[in-house]
Amino acid sequence: MEDPSNASELDRIDHRILQRLQRDGRISNAELAGAVNVSPATCHRRTQRLFERGYVTAVRAQIAPQLVHRGTLVIVGVELDRSTPESFAAFEDAIRKLSFVLDCHLVAGDFDFFLKIRVRDIADFNRLHGEQLLRLPGVRQTRTFFVMKEVVDNALLDF
């Protein structure tokens, strides 16, 4: 991935390409070229370079969670019993294997990690919590937050 200090090497056209791709990853090269006022060949070359340098890490569909029976969003704060590099590494290795965990972030403060999880319903979460989350290495306690309303989710980066 490109060093963030090199972001200044991006020009106005690169920024416009990235912003447009962020809004619509399915846009055709011809449409993208027209939107940023460059030829299709130039646009393709620039887009490829942005991918190769790691500015674009993925292009994927955003699925409506409710339609695939994952309408319940849960945030879980996790506190480990020890704050050592080994305990963090063991937890991180184990959490990567749980397909229902969408995001896992090491944080400063009262918790060690925050997890973002989507499940079918509260009963589904209760089962996963008891059978899998509490059995992760080093977990001392968890605190669960059921999201009542998603006000902003997966917003576009502002740059």
C-alpha positions in Angstrom: 0.0 0.0 0.0 1.2 3.5 -0.8 2.7 5.6 2.0 0.0 8.1 3.1 2.6 10.8 3.1 2.8 10.4 -0.7 -0.9 11.2 -1.1 0.2 14.6 -2.4 1.4 12.9 -5.5 -2.2 12.5 -6.5 -3.4 15.2 -8.7 -6.9 16.6 -9.2 -7.8 13.9 -11.8 -6.7 11.1 -9.5 -8.8 12.5 -6.7 -11.8 12.7 -9.0 -11.3 9.2 -10.2 -11.1 7.9 -6.6 -14.2 9.9 -5.5 -16.2 8.6 -8.5 -15.2 5.0 -8.0 -16.1 5.3 -4.3 -19.6 6.3 -5.3 -20.0 3.8 -8.0 -17.5 0.9 -8.4 -19.4 -0.5 -11.4 -19.0 2.6 -13.5 -17.6 1.8 -16.9 -14.2 3.1 -17.9 -15.8 5.2 -20.7 -18.3 6.8 -18.2 -15.5 7.4 -15.7 -13.3 9.0 -18.4 -16.2 11.3 -19.4 -16.9 12.2 -15.7 -13.3 13.3 -15.1 -12.7 14.8 -18.6 -9.9 12.5 -19.8 -9.6 10.1 -22.7 -10.7 6.5 -21.9 -7.1 5.3 -22.4 -5.7 7.8 -20.0 -8.5 7.0 -17.5 -7.8 3.3 -17.7 -4.0 3.8 -17.2 -4.6 6.1 -14.2 -7.2 3.7 -12.7 -4.8 0.8 -13.0 -2.1 2.8 -11.4 -4.4 3.7 -8.5 -5.2 0.0 -8.0 -1.5 -1.1 -8.3 -0.4 1.5 -5.7 -3.0 0.4 -3.2 -5.3 3.5 -3.3 -8.2 1.2 -4.2 -8.2 -1.9 -2.1 -11.4 -3.5 -3.3 -14.5 -3.1 -5.4 -17.5 -5.0 -4.2 -21.3 -4.9 -3.9 -23.0 -3.6 -0.8 -25.7 -6.1 0.2 -28.9 -5.1 1.9 -28.6 -6.9 5.3 -32.3 -7.3 5.9 -32.8 -9.1 2.6 -30.3 -11.7 3.5 -31.6 -12.2 7.1 -28.8 -10.2 8.8 -30.9 -7.2 9.8 -29.7 -7.0 13.4 -26.5 -5.0 13.9 -24.6 -5.5 17.1 -21.5 -3.7 18.4 -19.5 -5.7 21.0 -16.8 -4.3 23.3 -14.3 -6.9 24.3 -12.0 -6.7 27.2 -9.1 -9.2 27.4 -7.8 -10.6 30.6 -4.2 -9.5 29.8 -2.8 -6.6 27.7 0.2 -8.3 26.1 1.2 -8.6 22.5 0.7 -12.4 22.8 -2.9 -12.2 24.1 -3.8 -9.6 21.4 -2.3 -11.8 18.7 -4.1 -14.9 19.9 -7.4 -13.0 20.0 -6.8 -11.5 16.6 -6.0 -14.9 15.0 -9.1 -16.4 16.4 -11.5 -13.5 15.5 -10.4 -13.6 11.9 -11.9 -17.1 11.7 -15.4 -16.0 12.7 -17.3 -15.2 9.5 -20.1 -13.4 11.3 -17.6 -10.7 12.5 -17.7 -7.9 9.9 -15.2 -5.6 11.6 -12.7 -5.9 14.5 -10.8 -2.9 15.8 -8.1 -2.7 18.5 -9.0 0.4 20.5 -7.8 2.6 23.3 -10.0 3.1 26.4 -12.2 0.8 28.4 -12.2 -2.0 25.9 -9.4 -3.7 24.0 -11.5 -4.4 20.8 -14.8 -3.4 19.2 -16.5 -5.9 17.0 -19.2 -5.2 14.4 -21.5 -8.1 13.9 -24.6 -8.7 11.8 -27.0 -11.5 12.8 -30.6 -12.6 12.1 -32.0 -11.6 15.5 -31.2 -11.4 19.2 -31.6 -15.1 19.7 -29.0 -15.7 16.9 -26.6 -13.3 18.6 -27.2 -14.9 22.0 -26.2 -18.3 20.6 -23.1 -17.0 18.9 -22.1 -15.0 22.0 -22.3 -18.1 24.2 -20.9 -20.6 21.8 -18.2 -18.6 20.2 -17.4 -15.1 21.4 -17.0 -15.9 25.1 -14.7 -18.8 24.1 -12.2 -16.7 22.3 -8.8 -16.7 23.8 -8.2 -14.2 26.6 -11.7 -12.8 26.7 -12.5 -11.5 30.2 -15.8 -9.8 29.4 -17.9 -8.4 26.7 -20.4 -5.6 26.5 -23.1 -5.8 23.9 -24.8 -2.9 22.2 -27.8 -3.6 19.9 -28.1 -0.9 17.3 -31.5 0.7 17.3 -31.0 2.8 14.2 -28.2 3.1 11.7 -27.8 6.8 11.2 -24.6 6.7 9.1 -23.1 3.4 8.0 -20.2 2.9 5.6 -20.0 6.6 4.6 -17.8 7.7 1.7 -14.3 8.9 2.6 -14.1 12.7 2.5 -10.8 13.7 0.8 
